[in-house]
């Protein structure tokens, strides 16, 4: 005897969408993921700015050395004397810091943001 099976239509689920708990869980997870990504992006931006600041300090020191070689014994009086040795003029700190000892030929130029001693070479001239 053949036993024939009848194909039943699939059962319909009366599930119309997410409930309150699932919605709140999805919002919480997306907020956590967004905050982690934002913190990582901020840290990468700070690191890039610190690297650019360090490069700027190196350019300023090189310009001070060139000025000293070209004008032995003559002190820097204004920033325009130093800017003549820099192709694009005096650079500025990308994080909004201020460069100190810019006209002092006996001291290295420092950045006001570089006072943070918790981070190595943070806005400071690399050795």
N, C-alpha and C positions, 0 to 999 in steps of 0.2 A: 504494500500500500504506500502510495505516495503521500507524503505529508507536505502539504503546501503551507508555506509560511506567508502570512500576509504582511506586507510592508506597512508599518504604521507611520503616520506622519510624525516628525519630531515634535516633542512636547514643547510648548511655548512656555518660556520663563516670563513671569510677570515682573522681572527685574527692570526697573525703569531708569536707574542711574545710581550714582554714588550716594551713600548716606552721609549724615553729618560727620561721623567719625572719620570716614575715609577722606572726605574733603579737607577736614582740619589736619589730618596726617599728611596729605599731599602738600598743603600750604606750609606746614612746619618743615617738611623735608626740603622743599624748594627754598625756603628762607635760610636754612642751614647751609645748603650748597652754595647759594648766592653769597653768603657772608664769607665762606671759605675762599671762593674765587676772588672776591673783592679784596680780601686781606693779602692774598698772593699777588694780585696785580699791584697793590699799593707798595708792597715790599719790593717788587721788581722795579717799579718806578723810582722809589727812593734809592735803590742800589744804582740805577742808571744815572740819576742825578749826582750821586756822590762820585761816580766814576768820571762824569763830565767835569765836575768841579776840580777833581784831582788833576785832570788833563789841563784845565785852565790855569791852575797854580803852576804846573810845569811850564806852560807857555810864558807866564809872567816871569818866572825865574830865569828862563832862557833869554827873554828880552832884557832883563836887568843885567845879566852877564854880558850880553852884546853891548849894552850901553856903557858898562864899565870898561870893556876892552876898547871901545871907540873913544871914550872920554875919560881917561885915567885921572883920578883925583877930583873929578867934578861931580858933585852930588846931584841927585834928581830933585828938581824944584817943583815941577808940576807933572800931572799925568799925561799931558800932551807930549812931553819928551819921551815917555815910555811908550805911548801909543804909536809913535813913529816906527817902533821896532816890531810892532804887531800888525799882521796883514789886515785883520778885520777890526782893528781898534782894541780897546781894553775889553776883555771878556767880563761877564758877570756870572755870579753863582746861579745855576739853574734852580736852586731851591730858595732863592731870595736872600741868601747870606751876603755879608759884606766882607770884602777883602781888606785885611789889615796889613800894615807894614809894606804898603805898596811902593812907597817912595824911599824906603829905608834900604840902602844897599848892603847893610851889615846883617840884616835879619831876613829870614825866609818869610815870604808872604803866607799868611794864614787866612782861613775862612772863619767867619763868626759862627757858622753852623758846626764847624769842626771841633767845637769845645766839648762835644759829646764824647767822653772817653770810654763809654761802654762798647763802642764799636771800633774795631781796628781799621785804620786808614779811612775813617769816615770823614769826608771833606778835608782831607789832609794830603799833602804831597807825599806820594809813595817813596819809600827810601830807595 
